[in-house]
Amino acid sequence: MASMRQSLFQKPHDRIKSICNLNAMIAHSKEVKQWGLEIDLTPDTIEASVLERPMIFETPNFQQQTTDPR
């Protein structure tokens, strides 16, 4: 149970490391070799940026626009 909890609350770097270890274990398994599969152990990378927090404005007639007319 403790190992399950630990795997759920890993820091991003540690999570990537454990995924890479799992991939390596799978790639070197006898089943993968028997099937003649090759697994690329290089993780995919993407570029991303953190967006600014959106600003929320309340218009003068906000209450009227959001009230259900029923």
CYANA upper distance limits for C-alpha pairs under 8 A (distance plus 0.5 A):
  1 MET  CA      5 ARG  CA      6.75
  2 ALA  CA      6 GLN  CA      6.56
  3 SER  CA      7 SER  CA      6.67
  4 MET  CA      8 LEU  CA      6.89
  5 ARG  CA      9 PHE  CA      6.97
  6 GLN  CA     10 GLN  CA      6.86
  7 SER  CA     15 ARG  CA      8.08
 10 GLN  CA     14 ASP  CA      6.36
 10 GLN  CA     15 ARG  CA      6.05
 11 LYS  CA     15 ARG  CA      6.57
 12 PRO  CA     16 ILE  CA      6.73
 13 HIS  CA     17 LYS  CA      6.76
 14 ASP  CA     18 SER  CA      6.71
 15 ARG  CA     19 ILE  CA      6.67
 16 ILE  CA     20 CYS  CA      6.63
 17 LYS  CA     21 ASN  CA      6.71
 18 SER  CA     22 LEU  CA      6.63
 19 ILE  CA     23 ASN  CA      6.62
 20 CYS  CA     24 ALA  CA      6.65
 20 CYS  CA     41 LEU  CA      7.48
 20 CYS  CA     43 PRO  CA      7.93
 21 ASN  CA     25 MET  CA      6.71
 22 LEU  CA     26 ILE  CA      6.72
 23 ASN  CA     27 ALA  CA      6.46
 23 ASN  CA     41 LEU  CA      7.08
 24 ALA  CA     28 HIS  CA      6.62
 24 ALA  CA     41 LEU  CA      7.07
 25 MET  CA     29 SER  CA      6.75
 26 ILE  CA     32 VAL  CA      7.70
 27 ALA  CA     32 VAL  CA      6.74
 27 ALA  CA     33 LYS  CA      8.43
 27 ALA  CA     38 GLU  CA      7.57
 27 ALA  CA     39 ILE  CA      6.11
 27 ALA  CA     41 LEU  CA      8.37
 28 HIS  CA     32 VAL  CA      7.45
 28 HIS  CA     33 LYS  CA      7.70
 29 SER  CA     33 LYS  CA      7.07
 30 LYS  CA     34 GLN  CA      6.44
 31 GLU  CA     35 TRP  CA      6.73
 32 VAL  CA     36 GLY  CA      6.74
 32 VAL  CA     37 LEU  CA      5.92
 32 VAL  CA     38 GLU  CA      7.96
 33 LYS  CA     37 LEU  CA      6.62
 33 LYS  CA     38 GLU  CA      8.38
 58 GLU  CA     62 PHE  CA      6.45
 61 ASN  CA     65 GLN  CA      6.78
 62 PHE  CA     66 THR  CA      6.70
 63 GLN  CA     67 THR  CA      6.53
